[in-house]
Amino acid sequence: MSLVPHNPQAGQVHIGLGDRSYDIRIATGLMSNADAWLGLPKAAAALIVTNETVAPLYLAQLQAALQPHYAKVHVCTLPDGEAYKTWESLQLIFDVLLGQACDRKTVLFALGGGVVGDITGFAAACYMRGVPFVQVPTTLLAQVDSSVGGKTAINHPLGKNMVGAFYQPERVLCDLSSLNTLPPRELSAGLAEVIKYGPIADMAFLDWIEQHLSDLLARDPQALAHAVQRSCEIKAWVVGQDEREGGIRAILNFGHTFGHAIEAGLGFGVWLHGEAVGCGMVMAAHLSQRLGLVDAAFTQRLTALISRAGLPIVGPDLGAQAYLHHMRVDKKAEAGDIRFVLIDKPGSAVVRGAPDALVAEVIQACCR
Amino acid sequence: MSLVPHNPQAGQVHIGLGDRSYDIRIATGLMSNADAWLGLPKAAAALIVTNETVAPLYLAQLQAALQPHYAKVHVCTLPDGEAYKTWESLQLIFDVLLGQACDRKTVLFALGGGVVGDITGFAAACYMRGVPFVQVPTTLLAQVDSSVGGKTAINHPLGKNMVGAFYQPERVLCDLSSLNTLPPRELSAGLAEVIKYGPIADMAFLDWIEQHLSDLLARDPQALAHAVQRSCEIKAWVVGQDEREGGIRAILNFGHTFGHAIEAGLGFGVWLHGEAVGCGMVMAAHLSQRLGLVDAAFTQRLTALISRAGLPIVGPDLGAQAYLHHMRVDKKAEAGDIRFVLIDKPGSAVVRGAPDALVAEVIQACCR
C-alpha cells in the first residue's frame, strides 16, 4: 500500500504548506465554470501570460472568466517553446506589467504548458519582489507535474532552469478539456510524468496505469481525471514534506538525471522533456537493477509500460563521457558528484551516487 | 523613549526572522578578523561579487579571509554605479557561477555598496532557486540600510528595483574601517538613512545624531560604531515585525517617495539615493506639517540637521505634475494612489495618502 492518502472527493487536491497552502482543482470545463475563479486575491488588474499556440484555443475563454473579477485584464503572448524560456521572454512580461502601471497586487495567470507556467511563476516571484499568480495548465505534463509545487525558472545559455525561485501559486486549475487539443506526442510526454509516480511512491497506481493506458491514450475523461488527481496527490504529499528540495522532494526527479543529459546532449527541444524523462526512467531502472536494488522483471515491466505510452526507451548515442559530463553539471550534483534517483524497491525511491563505471555500462546498454 | 531595544553588547545586532534569522556584526577591522568568518555555510566554492572601485581597496583582504574556508574563491567584478544594477550585470554573475560549475551550496559574498548588495542578493535568490549569501557592505548607506532586511533587486528600464526578491543573507559584516575610503559625498548620503531612523522611531537617537554630527563627519570610529549599531537595531526591530512589507516596514521609506521622484525625474544617478532621501525627508516633513501632524519647529529642526549633514534640502524644479507622476508609478502606490510615509508625531511614522493639491503646495514650497 502507498503511504500517500487518496482524497475520495474527486477533483480537489490540497497542498499543505502553511501560509503558502493552496488547492489544485481538476475537472472538465473548469475554465468556463464561474465558481473556479471565486476567492482569488482581489486586485485592480490581472495579466494572462500565454503562448502563440495556446492563445487561439483558450485565451478568449480565460479572459471572459476573469473579466467579472478584475477591472483590467492584460495579456502577454510569448512565442511557443523551450527555446523561449529565457530572460528575454521574462522581460516581455515585465514590459507589459510596467507599461500598464500594474501595481504589486496584480494577479498573474499562466495559461499554457510547463514553459509558460515556469516563466510566469518566476515573473510573479520577482515583479516588485512578489505578486500572486495562478496556474492554468493546458498540457498533461503541466497538470501532473510542473504547475504543482512552486518550482519556477528560466533557462540560462549554460543550463536549464538555472535561474529561478521556489514560489507557490494561489491555485492550480486543471481543465481536463484542454487536453483534447494536445498533440499526441505531448500527451505521451505527459504520461511519462504520470508513470513516474508509480515506481517512486505507489505501485497500486502503476497497476492502475497499466490497466487504463489505452483509455488514457484515447483521452477518456474519467481516466484522465484519476491520473491527474492521483499524480497531484503524490506530488502534494512529497512537496508538503520538503518544499525546497532539501531531501525527499528529489525523488520527483526519477528519470530526470539521465533525461537531463539527453536533453542537454541533443540540444534542448529536440526531445520533449517528457520523452527524455521516459527514457531516463528506463536507464535509472537499469542502474537500480545493476546495483541490486530491483530485479530484471521490474525493469522490464516499467520499460514495457513506457514504450506502450508512446515514449522512447532507447537513449541517443552521445557516448558515456558526454552523459557523465551533462549529469555532473546538473543542479542536483554536489561538488561534481552525480546524485541519482533510484528505485530501492518498487514503490520507493532513494537518492544516491553510483560508480562511474556502472553508469557507463548502463549508458552502453540503453543507448544506440 | 523609543520602543526599540538597545543591545548593550556593542557590535552585534540580531535580526529575528525564525529560520531566516541572522546577525549583523559591526566593528573596525572586521574583514581581517578570522572569527568574523567562522560558522558560515560550508561549501566547495565561494563567489565574491564586487565592483571596479571597491575591488582595488578590499578584494585581496576578503579573498585572504575566505581562502581558509572554501577550496575555491571565485570573483566577479562589476562596473560601478546604479546604471549597472541591471539584468546584464546579473547575467555576468550567473556566467561566472555556471562557467565555474558552482553547485547550489556555493556561498556568494557581496563586497561593496547598495548596488552590489542588492544585485548579489538577487543573484543568490535566483541561482539554482537559491544559494546562501553574505553581505559585506563597504558604504555607510549599505551598512545602515540596504544590506539589512533582505530586500534585493535590479532595476528595469521603466522603474527602479522593480525586479527582485525578499531574500535574507546568512550574515552582515560591517567593517567600519571601510568607511575611511568613502568619498565625502557618499558619507553624507549614508547619513541621510541614519538620520531617517530618528523621526520614524527614536527621537533620543535624533538628539544623539545632532550632538555627534561633527564626529560622524570626521569619521570618528566610536561615533560611527554607535550610528551603525543603533540604525541596524531600529531596522531589525521593524523588519522583524514585517519581513515582506505588508505593513509597518513601509515606515523605513520615510523620505523615499519624494526622493524616488527626484531620482526618477533627474535620471537615476544624478543625485545619490541618500541625497534624494535627505531632500525627500524635508518634503515629507513639510507635508506632515501641512496636514497638522507636526509643528513648524520639528520641520525646521530636521531640515537643519539634514543640511548640516551635507545633504540637499531644496528639491529640483521638475514641476508638480512630474513629481506626482513619478510617485504614482512607485512600487508603494496602490492602483495609482500615492502612499506617503509621514511623521504623525516626532518619533512615530504613519503611512497614508494626501490630497494632490496639498502635495503640489509642498513641491512648490520645497523645490526651485
HADDOCK unambig.tbl for C-alpha pairs under 7 A between the chains (distance, minus, plus):
assign (segid A and resid 44 and name CA) (segid B and resid 335 and name CA) 6.57 0.50 0.50
assign (segid A and resid 98 and name CA) (segid B and resid 158 and name CA) 6.48 0.50 0.50
assign (segid A and resid 101 and name CA) (segid B and resid 329 and name CA) 6.35 0.50 0.50
assign (segid A and resid 103 and name CA) (segid B and resid 331 and name CA) 6.64 0.50 0.50
assign (segid A and resid 103 and name CA) (segid B and resid 334 and name CA) 6.01 0.50 0.50
assign (segid A and resid 103 and name CA) (segid B and resid 335 and name CA) 6.27 0.50 0.50
assign (segid A and resid 104 and name CA) (segid B and resid 331 and name CA) 6.83 0.50 0.50
assign (segid A and resid 126 and name CA) (segid B and resid 163 and name CA) 5.06 0.50 0.50
assign (segid A and resid 126 and name CA) (segid B and resid 164 and name CA) 4.75 0.50 0.50
assign (segid A and resid 126 and name CA) (segid B and resid 165 and name CA) 5.63 0.50 0.50
assign (segid A and resid 127 and name CA) (segid B and resid 162 and name CA) 6.06 0.50 0.50
assign (segid A and resid 127 and name CA) (segid B and resid 163 and name CA) 4.91 0.50 0.50
assign (segid A and resid 127 and name CA) (segid B and resid 164 and name CA) 6.56 0.50 0.50
assign (segid A and resid 128 and name CA) (segid B and resid 162 and name CA) 4.79 0.50 0.50
assign (segid A and resid 128 and name CA) (segid B and resid 163 and name CA) 5.48 0.50 0.50
assign (segid A and resid 128 and name CA) (segid B and resid 164 and name CA) 6.31 0.50 0.50
assign (segid A and resid 128 and name CA) (segid B and resid 331 and name CA) 6.66 0.50 0.50
assign (segid A and resid 129 and name CA) (segid B and resid 163 and name CA) 6.19 0.50 0.50
assign (segid A and resid 129 and name CA) (segid B and resid 164 and name CA) 4.65 0.50 0.50
assign (segid A and resid 129 and name CA) (segid B and resid 165 and name CA) 4.29 0.50 0.50
assign (segid A and resid 129 and name CA) (segid B and resid 166 and name CA) 6.24 0.50 0.50
assign (segid A and resid 130 and name CA) (segid B and resid 165 and name CA) 6.79 0.50 0.50
assign (segid A and resid 158 and name CA) (segid B and resid 98 and name CA) 6.47 0.50 0.50
assign (segid A and resid 162 and name CA) (segid B and resid 127 and name CA) 6.06 0.50 0.50
assign (segid A and resid 162 and name CA) (segid B and resid 128 and name CA) 4.80 0.50 0.50
assign (segid A and resid 163 and name CA) (segid B and resid 126 and name CA) 5.04 0.50 0.50
assign (segid A and resid 163 and name CA) (segid B and resid 127 and name CA) 4.90 0.50 0.50
assign (segid A and resid 163 and name CA) (segid B and resid 128 and name CA) 5.49 0.50 0.50
assign (segid A and resid 163 and name CA) (segid B and resid 129 and name CA) 6.18 0.50 0.50
assign (segid A and resid 164 and name CA) (segid B and resid 126 and name CA) 4.75 0.50 0.50
assign (segid A and resid 164 and name CA) (segid B and resid 127 and name CA) 6.55 0.50 0.50
assign (segid A and resid 164 and name CA) (segid B and resid 128 and name CA) 6.32 0.50 0.50
assign (segid A and resid 164 and name CA) (segid B and resid 129 and name CA) 4.64 0.50 0.50
assign (segid A and resid 165 and name CA) (segid B and resid 126 and name CA) 5.63 0.50 0.50
assign (segid A and resid 165 and name CA) (segid B and resid 129 and name CA) 4.28 0.50 0.50
assign (segid A and resid 165 and name CA) (segid B and resid 130 and name CA) 6.80 0.50 0.50
assign (segid A and resid 166 and name CA) (segid B and resid 129 and name CA) 6.23 0.50 0.50
assign (segid A and resid 329 and name CA) (segid B and resid 101 and name CA) 6.29 0.50 0.50
assign (segid A and resid 331 and name CA) (segid B and resid 103 and name CA) 6.60 0.50 0.50
assign (segid A and resid 331 and name CA) (segid B and resid 104 and name CA) 6.81 0.50 0.50
assign (segid A and resid 331 and name CA) (segid B and resid 128 and name CA) 6.62 0.50 0.50
assign (segid A and resid 333 and name CA) (segid B and resid 103 and name CA) 6.94 0.50 0.50
assign (segid A and resid 334 and name CA) (segid B and resid 103 and name CA) 5.96 0.50 0.50
assign (segid A and resid 335 and name CA) (segid B and resid 44 and name CA) 6.50 0.50 0.50
assign (segid A and resid 335 and name CA) (segid B and resid 103 and name CA) 6.24 0.50 0.50
